[in-house]
């Protein structure tokens, strides 16, 4: 069923979330009194949760549909 594929595909959030957290810290840079880098909340919500969940679910559902044909 496509719903099973969607659940399996959305499970990739488990891998992306820690990488998004580490990436926000690693890619920050400070010069003098200023700093530049990704915003923690945006990085975690978009790159760690939203994109992997949505596109993983779509990919999983599509793979399940194509596999059943």
N, CA, C and O atoms as a GROMACS GRO file, in nm:
protein
  276
    1UNK      N    1   0.084  -0.119   0.000
    1UNK     CA    2   0.000   0.000   0.000
    1UNK      C    3   0.088   0.124   0.000
    1UNK      O    4   0.194   0.126   0.062
    2UNK      N    5   0.044   0.227  -0.068
    2UNK     CA    6   0.121   0.351  -0.072
    2UNK      C    7   0.143   0.415   0.066
    2UNK      O    8   0.244   0.482   0.087
    3UNK      N    9   0.050   0.396   0.158
    3UNK     CA   10   0.065   0.457   0.290
    3UNK      C   11   0.182   0.395   0.365
    3UNK      O   12   0.251   0.463   0.440
    4UNK      N   13   0.206   0.266   0.344
    4UNK     CA   14   0.322   0.202   0.407
    4UNK      C   15   0.452   0.256   0.350
    4UNK      O   16   0.548   0.278   0.424
    5UNK      N   17   0.456   0.279   0.221
    5UNK     CA   18   0.573   0.338   0.158
    5UNK      C   19   0.596   0.481   0.204
    5UNK      O   20   0.709   0.523   0.224
    6UNK      N   21   0.487   0.555   0.222
    6UNK     CA   22   0.498   0.692   0.270
    6UNK      C   23   0.553   0.696   0.412
    6UNK      O   24   0.636   0.781   0.444
    7UNK      N   25   0.508   0.606   0.496
    7UNK     CA   26   0.560   0.600   0.633
    7UNK      C   27   0.708   0.563   0.634
    7UNK      O   28   0.788   0.622   0.708
    8UNK      N   29   0.745   0.467   0.552
    8UNK     CA   30   0.885   0.426   0.546
    8UNK      C   31   0.972   0.538   0.491
    8UNK      O   32   1.082   0.562   0.539
    9UNK      N   33   0.922   0.607   0.390
    9UNK     CA   34   0.998   0.718   0.332
    9UNK      C   35   1.014   0.834   0.427
    9UNK      O   36   1.118   0.899   0.429
   10UNK      N   37   0.910   0.863   0.504
   10UNK     CA   38   0.916   0.973   0.600
   10UNK      C   39   1.010   0.942   0.716
   10UNK      O   40   1.051   1.033   0.788
   11UNK      N   41   1.043   0.817   0.734
   11UNK     CA   42   1.132   0.776   0.844
   11UNK      C   43   1.274   0.830   0.826
   11UNK      O   44   1.353   0.825   0.920
   12UNK      N   45   1.308   0.881   0.708
   12UNK     CA   46   1.442   0.935   0.688
   12UNK      C   47   1.467   1.061   0.771
   12UNK      O   48   1.581   1.107   0.781
   13UNK      N   49   1.362   1.115   0.830
   13UNK     CA   50   1.379   1.230   0.920
   13UNK      C   51   1.477   1.194   1.032
   13UNK      O   52   1.552   1.280   1.079
   14UNK      N   53   1.476   1.070   1.075
   14UNK     CA   54   1.564   1.025   1.183
   14UNK      C   55   1.711   1.049   1.145
   14UNK      O   56   1.792   1.080   1.232
   15UNK      N   57   1.745   1.035   1.021
   15UNK     CA   58   1.882   1.058   0.977
   15UNK      C   59   1.913   1.204   0.948
   15UNK      O   60   2.024   1.250   0.973
   16UNK      N   61   1.816   1.275   0.894
   16UNK     CA   62   1.839   1.413   0.856
   16UNK      C   63   1.840   1.509   0.975
   16UNK      O   64   1.913   1.608   0.973
   17UNK      N   65   1.761   1.483   1.076
   17UNK     CA   66   1.750   1.574   1.189
   17UNK      C   67   1.882   1.596   1.262
   17UNK      O   68   1.919   1.711   1.284
   18UNK      N   69   1.954   1.491   1.299
   18UNK     CA   70   2.084   1.516   1.365
   18UNK      C   71   2.184   1.590   1.275
   18UNK      O   72   2.261   1.673   1.323
   19UNK      N   73   2.181   1.560   1.146
   19UNK     CA   74   2.271   1.629   1.053
   19UNK      C   75   2.237   1.777   1.042
   19UNK      O   76   2.326   1.860   1.030
   20UNK      N   77   2.109   1.809   1.045
   20UNK     CA   78   2.068   1.950   1.041
   20UNK      C   79   2.113   2.022   1.168
   20UNK      O   80   2.157   2.137   1.162
   21UNK      N   81   2.101   1.957   1.281
   21UNK     CA   82   2.145   2.017   1.406
   21UNK      C   83   2.296   2.041   1.406
   21UNK      O   84   2.342   2.149   1.443
   22UNK      N   85   2.372   1.942   1.365
   22UNK     CA   86   2.517   1.956   1.361
   22UNK      C   87   2.558   2.060   1.257
   22UNK      O   88   2.650   2.139   1.279
   23UNK      N   89   2.489   2.061   1.145
   23UNK     CA   90   2.522   2.156   1.038
   23UNK      C   91   2.502   2.301   1.078
   23UNK      O   92   2.578   2.387   1.034
   24UNK      N   93   2.404   2.329   1.160
   24UNK     CA   94   2.383   2.468   1.202
   24UNK      C   95   2.497   2.516   1.289
   24UNK      O   96   2.531   2.635   1.287
   25UNK      N   97   2.557   2.427   1.365
   25UNK     CA   98   2.670   2.465   1.449
   25UNK      C   99   2.798   2.472   1.367
   25UNK      O  100   2.876   2.566   1.383
   26UNK      N  101   2.820   2.376   1.282
   26UNK     CA  102   2.944   2.368   1.205
   26UNK      C  103   2.956   2.482   1.105
   26UNK      O  104   3.065   2.536   1.085
   27UNK      N  105   2.847   2.520   1.042
   27UNK     CA  106   2.853   2.622   0.938
   27UNK      C  107   2.837   2.764   0.991
   27UNK      O  108   2.827   2.857   0.911
   28UNK      N  109   2.835   2.782   1.121
   28UNK     CA  110   2.834   2.916   1.178
   28UNK      C  111   2.975   2.973   1.176
   28UNK      O  112   3.073   2.899   1.189
   29UNK      N  113   2.985   3.104   1.162
   29UNK     CA  114   3.115   3.168   1.153
   29UNK      C  115   3.106   3.303   1.224
   29UNK      O  116   3.007   3.374   1.210
   30UNK      N  117   3.208   3.336   1.298
   30UNK     CA  118   3.206   3.466   1.366
   30UNK      C  119   3.329   3.547   1.328
   30UNK      O  120   3.440   3.494   1.315
   31UNK      N  121   3.306   3.676   1.309
   31UNK     CA  122   3.412   3.770   1.276
   31UNK      C  123   3.397   3.889   1.370
   31UNK      O  124   3.297   3.961   1.364
   32UNK      N  125   3.494   3.910   1.455
   32UNK     CA  126   3.486   4.022   1.549
   32UNK      C  127   3.364   4.005   1.640
   32UNK      O  128   3.351   3.906   1.711
   33UNK      N  129   3.276   4.104   1.636
   33UNK     CA  130   3.155   4.101   1.718
   33UNK      C  131   3.036   4.042   1.645
   33UNK      O  132   2.930   4.024   1.706
   34UNK      N  133   3.048   4.010   1.517
   34UNK     CA  134   2.935   3.959   1.440
   34UNK      C  135   2.948   3.811   1.410
   34UNK      O  136   3.057   3.755   1.406
   35UNK      N  137   2.835   3.750   1.389
   35UNK     CA  138   2.831   3.609   1.350
   35UNK      C  139   2.739   3.591   1.231
   35UNK      O  140   2.646   3.669   1.209
   36UNK      N  141   2.766   3.488   1.155
   36UNK     CA  142   2.682   3.453   1.042
   36UNK      C  143   2.665   3.302   1.041
   36UNK      O  144   2.759   3.228   1.072
   37UNK      N  145   2.549   3.257   1.006
   37UNK     CA  146   2.522   3.114   0.999
   37UNK      C  147   2.373   3.090   0.989
   37UNK      O  148   2.293   3.183   0.995
   38UNK      N  149   2.335   2.965   0.973
   38UNK     CA  150   2.193   2.931   0.963
   38UNK      C  151   2.120   2.957   1.095
   38UNK      O  152   2.178   2.944   1.203
   39UNK      N  153   1.995   2.994   1.085
   39UNK     CA  154   1.911   3.012   1.204
   39UNK      C  155   1.869   2.873   1.251
   39UNK      O  156   1.819   2.793   1.172
   40UNK      N  157   1.889   2.845   1.378
   40UNK     CA  158   1.867   2.710   1.431
   40UNK      C  159   1.724   2.660   1.407
   40UNK      O  160   1.705   2.548   1.360
   41UNK      N  161   1.625   2.742   1.438
   41UNK     CA  162   1.486   2.697   1.423
   41UNK      C  163   1.451   2.669   1.277
   41UNK      O  164   1.385   2.569   1.247
   42UNK      N  165   1.494   2.756   1.187
   42UNK     CA  166   1.465   2.736   1.045
   42UNK      C  167   1.537   2.613   0.991
   42UNK      O  168   1.479   2.534   0.916
   43UNK      N  169   1.662   2.597   1.029
   43UNK     CA  170   1.739   2.484   0.981
   43UNK      C  171   1.678   2.352   1.028
   43UNK      O  172   1.668   2.257   0.951
   44UNK      N  173   1.640   2.347   1.153
   44UNK     CA  174   1.583   2.223   1.207
   44UNK      C  175   1.446   2.195   1.146
   44UNK      O  176   1.418   2.082   1.105
   45UNK      N  177   1.361   2.296   1.139
   45UNK     CA  178   1.226   2.273   1.088
   45UNK      C  179   1.225   2.241   0.938
   45UNK      O  180   1.154   2.150   0.895
   46UNK      N  181   1.303   2.313   0.859
   46UNK     CA  182   1.300   2.291   0.715
   46UNK      C  183   1.388   2.174   0.672
   46UNK      O  184   1.339   2.078   0.613
   47UNK      N  185   1.518   2.183   0.702
   47UNK     CA  186   1.609   2.081   0.650
   47UNK      C  187   1.610   1.953   0.733
   47UNK      O  188   1.648   1.847   0.683
   48UNK      N  189   1.570   1.962   0.858
   48UNK     CA  190   1.572   1.844   0.944
   48UNK      C  191   1.441   1.769   0.952
   48UNK      O  192   1.440   1.648   0.975
   49UNK      N  193   1.329   1.840   0.932
   49UNK     CA  194   1.200   1.774   0.950
   49UNK      C  195   1.110   1.786   0.827
   49UNK      O  196   1.067   1.684   0.773
   50UNK      N  197   1.082   1.908   0.781
   50UNK     CA  198   0.980   1.927   0.676
   50UNK      C  199   1.019   1.864   0.543
   50UNK      O  200   0.945   1.781   0.491
   51UNK      N  201   1.134   1.903   0.487
   51UNK     CA  202   1.172   1.851   0.355
   51UNK      C  203   1.190   1.699   0.356
   51UNK      O  204   1.137   1.632   0.267
   52UNK      N  205   1.263   1.643   0.452
   52UNK     CA  206   1.278   1.496   0.450
   52UNK      C  207   1.144   1.423   0.468
   52UNK      O  208   1.121   1.320   0.406
   53UNK      N  209   1.058   1.475   0.553
   53UNK     CA  210   0.930   1.408   0.576
   53UNK      C  211   0.843   1.413   0.451
   53UNK      O  212   0.786   1.311   0.411
   54UNK      N  213   0.832   1.529   0.390
   54UNK     CA  214   0.746   1.543   0.272
   54UNK      C  215   0.801   1.465   0.153
   54UNK      O  216   0.730   1.384   0.093
   55UNK      N  217   0.927   1.490   0.119
   55UNK     CA  218   0.982   1.425   0.000
   55UNK      C  219   1.013   1.278   0.023
   55UNK      O  220   1.007   1.199  -0.072
   56UNK      N  221   1.046   1.240   0.144
   56UNK     CA  222   1.063   1.099   0.175
   56UNK      C  223   0.932   1.023   0.164
   56UNK      O  224   0.928   0.911   0.112
   57UNK      N  225   0.825   1.084   0.213
   57UNK     CA  226   0.693   1.021   0.204
   57UNK      C  227   0.648   1.010   0.058
   57UNK      O  228   0.595   0.906   0.017
   58UNK      N  229   0.670   1.115  -0.019
   58UNK     CA  230   0.634   1.109  -0.162
   58UNK      C  231   0.715   1.003  -0.235
   58UNK      O  232   0.661   0.927  -0.316
   59UNK      N  233   0.843   0.997  -0.207
   59UNK     CA  234   0.928   0.897  -0.271
   59UNK      C  235   0.890   0.755  -0.230
   59UNK      O  236   0.887   0.665  -0.314
   60UNK      N  237   0.861   0.736  -0.103
   60UNK     CA  238   0.820   0.604  -0.055
   60UNK      C  239   0.688   0.559  -0.115
   60UNK      O  240   0.673   0.443  -0.154
   61UNK      N  241   0.592   0.651  -0.121
   61UNK     CA  242   0.462   0.617  -0.180
   61UNK      C  243   0.475   0.588  -0.328
   61UNK      O  244   0.414   0.494  -0.380
   62UNK      N  245   0.555   0.667  -0.397
   62UNK     CA  246   0.576   0.644  -0.541
   62UNK      C  247   0.645   0.510  -0.565
   62UNK      O  248   0.607   0.436  -0.656
   63UNK      N  249   0.745   0.480  -0.487
   63UNK     CA  250   0.815   0.352  -0.503
   63UNK      C  251   0.722   0.235  -0.479
   63UNK      O  252   0.730   0.134  -0.548
   64UNK      N  253   0.634   0.247  -0.380
   64UNK     CA  254   0.540   0.140  -0.353
   64UNK      C  255   0.440   0.124  -0.466
   64UNK      O  256   0.407   0.012  -0.505
   65UNK      N  257   0.392   0.235  -0.519
   65UNK     CA  258   0.298   0.227  -0.631
   65UNK      C  259   0.363   0.166  -0.754
   65UNK      O  260   0.302   0.083  -0.821
   66UNK      N  261   0.484   0.205  -0.784
   66UNK     CA  262   0.552   0.152  -0.902
   66UNK      C  263   0.592   0.006  -0.884
   66UNK      O  264   0.596  -0.070  -0.981
   67UNK      N  265   0.620  -0.034  -0.761
   67UNK     CA  266   0.657  -0.172  -0.733
   67UNK      C  267   0.539  -0.266  -0.746
   67UNK      O  268   0.556  -0.382  -0.782
   68UNK      N  269   0.418  -0.217  -0.719
   68UNK     CA  270   0.298  -0.301  -0.722
   68UNK      C  271   0.246  -0.323  -0.864
   68UNK      O  272   0.159  -0.408  -0.885
   69UNK      N  273   0.297  -0.249  -0.960
   69UNK     CA  274   0.243  -0.262  -1.097
   69UNK      C  275   0.300  -0.380  -1.170
   69UNK      O  276   0.265  -0.403  -1.286
   0.00000   0.00000   0.00000
